[in-house]
Amino acid sequence: MIREGSSESLLLSIKSIDQVLIECKKNMSKTFSMSLLLSLCLLLHVFQAKCSSPLAPALYIFGDSLTDSGNNNNLHTLAKANYKPYGMDFPDGPTGRFTNGKTLVDFLAQFLGLPLVPPYLGLSVDQKFKTITGMNYASGSAGILLETGSAMGVNSALQVQIELFQETVNLYLPKNFKTKDELLQYLSKSIFIVDIGSNDYVNNYLRPAQYTSSHLYSPDQFASLLLKEFKQHLQDLYNLGAKKFLVFNLAPVGCTPAIKIRNNITSGCAEDVNQLVSLYNMDFHSLLQELRTSLHGSTFVEGDMYATINSNRNPSEYGFANGNRCCITSNETNQCLRDGPTCLDSSTHIYWDEFHPTQQANLLLAIECFYSTTPCTPINVLQLAKKQ
């Protein structure tokens, strides 16, 4: 029995997470129980809640619909999730999150001892001045390139998101700090999560009738273009004060229900699509390594989205029954039909709709990335938060 308030027990529990997760994966295909992971998650969260302060002062989020917490509610776009059955398992109901409950970054915020990160575009001016625990700039359908996702309507591309963060740093945050040095110290200890790029394929390169990118660039050239732009955006964040980064590569989008349906694949994945994404991922690792060296004082944690739960090559390995979508979706948007039916047990599914993971899939990735040595390397998020 672990005694409450025992720091030694907390350290022991964290050190043993890797072994627990290994055992969970070993046995899930035989006797799967998501409640085991939930119990583990809640146990660790109880310990962290007893800490005198959060593990990081703030969490800043940049990305697409995988991490959007409601920004697109305020934009003229088809990429919205502020209606049921989205949010059916979220305490406040539909909020604009593209899943049935919490996102990956919601869980990471909780593990850090922080409140859920509010959407920047959903805050009033007064709230922006007062919010110092982080903001979420992510936007559904957005990409690294400005034109990505534009066929669905307006979104905040990564460049726009960083411009909004610059506005935060220059206008809103200074009111909360006595000196510029105090503000810079705060930013250097905060964690910056960047998870974007899949839409540059799904809602750009793979739609030749709507976008010119596949006519202008070979697969190799397009991957290089994305990485060049992405590198500049990460450098921009660093120049604004960011030092601690968690950056994700691209998931195997060829395994998503939407791409499989589009390519008439009944089993396995669209390997030609995954090969496109792999071209990006192959150089993504070296890009982060280069930034670690060139950006003094920075720490880049690499999140391997490709190798984890967003792939349904072998769902049972992660305790999921299948990789099919959980809700009935629209042919136009690949999103859940408003007030449409859903599967009986979302905990057995990787995907909530055609592209987005279920809350359970998000939880599993969050637990592993926060406490384990994989899929986030070379250190996990807990170690990133504690890093001086």
Secondary structure, 3 states (H helix, E strand, C coil): CCCCCCHHHHHHHHHCHHHHHHHHHHHHHHHCCHHHHHHHHHHHHHHHHCCCCCCCCCEEEEECCCCCCCHHHHCCECCCCCCCCCCCCCCCCCCCCCCCCCCHHHHHHHHCCCCCCCEHHHCCHHHHHHCCCCCECCCCCCCCCCCCCHHHECCCCHHHHHHHHHHHHHHHHHHHCCCHHHHHHHHHHCEEEEECCCHHHHHHHCCCCCCCHHHHCCHHHHHHHHHHHHHHHHHHHHHCCCCEEEEECCCCHHHCHHHHHHCCCCCCCCHHHHHHHHHHHHHHHHHHHHHHHHCCCCEEEEECCCCCCCCCCCHHHHCCCECCCCECECCCCCCECCCCCECCCHHHECECCCCCECHHHHHHHHHHHHHCCCCEECCCHHHHHHCC
